[in-house]
Amino acid sequence: MVAARVCTSSAHAQDYMRTKILAFVMAGGKGTRLEPLTAARSKPAVPFGGKYRIIDFVLSNLVNSSIYAIYVLTQFKSQSLTEHLQQTWNFGSVLADHFITPVPAQQRTGEHWYQGTADAVYQNFNLMRDHKPELVAIFGGDHIFKMNVQDMVGFHVQNRADVSIAAIPVPIHEASQFGVIQVDEHWRITGFQEKPADPTPIPGQPDMALASMGNYIFNSGILLDALQHDAATPDSSHDFGKNILPTLLATGHSLYAYDFRKNRIPGSNNEFNDSYWRDVGTLESYYEASMDLRAVQPQLDLYNQEWPIRSAPNTYPPAKFVHNAEGRVGQAIQSIVCEGTIISGSTVTDSVIGRRCRINSFSEVHSCVLNDGVEVGRGARLRRCIVDKGTRIPPNDVIGYNHDDDSRRFHITESGIVVIAKEQNIQPPRR
């Protein structure tokens, strides 16, 4: 097991210590609210930001934090995710304690698949016993964020916590969408509320409540005992948030909330803070998080080379913009354009364009997300669309401007975002 370097968060001095950390990344969710993007892949495998997968963010955070022993627990529609992990996150065999390994449900403890987040870890009990870590980090695989996990580990060690839960303050009128953590003035946890109608505010901050991010650090012995007790409880739903954590609190264990606003990323010049975090569990939130990347100074900085977000290597050529004639200029304005893409005599505005896309002459792409390999035909117009991989938009087609036409051909969200499935065979609209 690698001995990770851990820094406590003391304001006066840095206290370094050596701690063995094993990480589990929960990547088995169905992601039904992201369909059709999850029709053939799990939620963590969904493309994001032009060249990444959603899971690349949590894995980059762990690796950048010098946590190298990582198991990714998979279950539903895991083929795409498994292939991505093998192609992108293979450390090789030089160091036995440096690995990112997908672990599918194997029915190790009975004739059932993973029945909850806690059961997923319990079914891989043997991995903890084999590695004998001091701390176990359990993180979700489906959020967009940057996090120096060592800051959270330092907070955990400094407070002598049994469990630490990463939490982010949210406006109290929005808190009913989340699991809310109740804390005292020292941020020791005093209670939990699951999507409460009347959320409890943070002490001294009456307009804010504390939402759980679903990222935990456990002392390994506490976790092992809790998982065994939960597995023997017949009426448990075997979930960390619903069962494990409330039971530990009720039995007198020391649980603390880690204030994500205090997290700092090396190399960051973010004038606000580094606490950007988005649960992209719906098409609306996925689209909004994608559009956040267009900002001149986005809160999620993809260009900080001291904290890189890693993804699959490729040999694609640079993006290219061609033609400069009147009415036929290849240009992209306030947009992300990835390698291998050609913008040919067309205009892209406020969009995120993936790799190997081709946007042909006289077409317009406005406020869209185009994943890898999309081709936009000559003269086509797209607005507020999410277009999944390998789809070809016919020449002169118009999408995102007429709700009736679009609803007959595509999935449309409540706010009118048009979502086009992977390699969808698009028929022209009926006139």
Order of alpha helices (4+ residues) and beta strands (2+ residues): beta-beta-beta-beta-alpha-beta-alpha-beta-alpha-alpha-beta-beta-alpha-beta-beta-beta-beta-alpha-alpha-beta-beta-alpha-beta-beta-beta-beta-beta-beta-beta-beta-beta-beta-beta-beta-beta-beta-beta-beta-alpha-beta-beta
